[in-house]
């Protein structure tokens, strides 16, 4: 998931050596038309839930990697994120 998000130009908050396999925080990109709410709603309509960031002075969002996720689930997630970005 991390590599796939990086390929879509998302930047994780923490460097790889500090990355958790359970929860990943990404910086909200400064991209025309992008909003967390827009991405959230796009994914939620497809059965995927994102979480807003909890940092006070850094705009972020979180992706939980918890549960019985399969490689197909992660591919579906990444494809849905790409669809959102392509529609911007």
C-alpha positions in Angstrom: 0.0 0.0 0.0 2.8 2.4 0.9 4.6 2.0 -2.4 1.3 2.3 -4.3 0.5 5.6 -2.6 4.0 6.9 -3.2 3.6 6.0 -6.9 0.4 8.2 -6.8 2.6 11.1 -5.4 1.4 10.8 -1.8 4.1 11.5 0.8 4.0 9.5 4.1 4.5 11.6 7.2 7.2 9.3 8.6 10.2 7.9 6.8 10.0 4.2 5.8 12.2 3.0 8.6 9.6 4.3 11.1 6.5 3.1 9.1 3.9 1.1 10.9 2.1 -1.7 9.1 -1.1 -0.9 10.9 -1.7 2.8 10.3 -0.1 5.1 7.8 -0.3 8.9 7.9 0.1 10.8 4.6 0.5 14.5 4.1 -2.5 15.9 2.3 -1.2 16.8 -1.1 -1.2 20.4 -2.4 -2.9 19.5 -5.7 -5.5 21.5 -7.5 -9.0 20.2 -6.7 -7.8 17.7 -4.1 -9.5 17.6 -0.7 -9.6 15.1 2.0 -13.4 15.3 2.1 -13.6 14.6 -1.7 -11.3 11.6 -1.5 -13.0 10.3 1.6 -16.5 10.5 0.0 -15.2 8.9 -3.2 -13.7 6.0 -1.3 -16.6 5.7 1.1 -19.0 5.3 -1.8 -16.9 2.2 -2.7 -16.9 0.7 0.8 -13.5 2.2 1.9 -13.1 4.5 4.9 -10.3 6.9 5.4 -9.6 8.8 8.6 -8.8 12.5 9.0 -5.4 13.4 10.4 -5.1 14.2 14.1 -2.1 16.5 14.0 -2.7 20.2 14.9 -0.3 22.0 12.6 0.2 19.5 9.7 -2.6 18.6 7.2 -2.7 14.8 7.0 -5.0 11.8 6.6 -4.6 8.3 7.8 -5.0 4.9 6.2 -5.6 1.9 8.5 -4.2 -1.4 7.3 -5.9 -3.4 9.9 -7.9 -6.6 9.4 -8.1 -9.4 7.0 -7.0 -7.4 4.0 -5.9 -9.2 0.9 -3.6 -8.0 -1.9 -6.8 -7.6 -4.0 -8.2 -5.3 -1.3 -5.1 -3.1 -1.5 -5.2 -3.1 -5.3 -8.9 -2.1 -5.2 -8.1 0.7 -2.7 -5.2 2.1 -4.9 -7.4 1.9 -8.0 -10.1 3.9 -6.3 -7.6 6.5 -5.1 -6.2 6.7 -8.7 -9.8 7.1 -10.1 -10.4 10.0 -7.7 -7.1 11.7 -8.8 -7.8 11.2 -12.4 -11.2 12.9 -12.1 -9.7 16.0 -10.6 
